[in-house]
Amino acid sequence: MLHLQSAPTADPDSDPSLLGKLNVVTYFTTSRCNAKCETCFYWQNLNDKDEKVLGVGEIDALSRTMPRFNHLLFSGGEPVMRKEIVEIAKVFAANNGIITIDMPTNGLLPKRVEEVTSQILDEMPHVLFTVGLSLDGLEETHNRIRGVPGNWTKSMATLETLGRVRAERMDRWRAGKGPKPLLRIMSLTCINNQNIEEIEKLAMLMASNPDVDGMNFECLRGTPKDPTLFPPTPAQFDYVVKMSMKMNDELYSRRFPEFRALWLSYIRNVYRFQREHITKGKLPVTCQAGINLAVIEPDGRVRMCELLDIVGDLRKEGLDWKKVWLGARAVDQRRWIRESRCSCTHCVNLGNSIDATASSRLRRQVDEAILR
């Protein structure tokens, strides 16, 4: 009798096909920061005096070993404090085909934000560029949480500057003298027990500003600098979600109506996943960190999630992405994420885990169809 043996099943945590699944890369441009935010999960790594960032040449060499991916997220530190940030963006666009760039900013350097934004819009007109202005409350609360007197005033100046940069390029586009500026201006707010009472007033203020295209409310995560800070309760979270969905519906319709249903379907399901974590401590799907998401530190060390341990050092591996991404530590951590059902409220991780299962993807697609 002929006995047929089935082919061995590839280890899902070391399968080479993982290289082609990358969708989002978060690159910490620098550890330098000019704010002292009490909410920061990265505070112990800030302002490293011995920081040895990857040079543009090193990033070019690295990116050539990486697959194509869609979304580049800058982080830090304060991203615009990295002098070569635009050159870095252009390298990833040329070598990896990115279609969106997201950049948060504390708003303390309006002129520098203007410079970076203008360059990206003018030199990379095909890329959707989202600038997220961090606002953690109304003026007094914001300045206190951020640890910088006058932060609010500078943030409002940055917001006004971003609106002007876009308006100038819209005028050129209408006159047939340039491409339409693909700039999305967002407010980013970390929800916690010290600002929850001001969230609605802050949201209404931002919604009334004609330059704001949307608002992102993110739960406090990680181990913040201030130990008296806590994430919202389930009831507080539900209140913010209801308000956010209503206001973002109006804001998305104002400037990006073609993306309204898609974006709303994603944030609705991100909120659903966040509530599962807040109330049950687990996600309904396996987090895709280490599968379609990666994090690169300023010096080239790699994480699968910004809240997890380092899995490799690109410099030590000759700037070869495959050697780190399929290395032993990466395989072990990927397996741990899957088997432990690692869970948090990080919107980037959750947004890119929504389509991880057929049922979750279908639910999101149904939401999108209903919202159209």
Secondary structure, DSSP 8 states (H G I E B T S, - for coil): -----------TTT-GGGGGG--EEEEEEES--S---TT-SSGGGTT-TT-----HHHHHHHHTTS---SEEEEEES-GGGSTTHHHHHHHHHHHH---EEEEEE-SS-HHHHHHHHHHHHHH-TTSEEEEEEE--SSHHHHHHHHT-TTHHHHHHHHHHHHHHHHHHHHHHHHTTSS----EEEEEEEEE-TTTGGGHHHHHHHHHT-TT--EEEEEE--S--SSTT-----HHHHHHHHHHHHHHHHHHHHHH-GGGHHHHHHHHHHHHHHHHHHHHHSS-SS---BTTTEEEE-TTSEEESSTTS-EEEETTTTTT-HHHHHTSHHHHHHHHHHHHHT-----HHHHHTTGGGSHHHHHHHHHHHHHH-
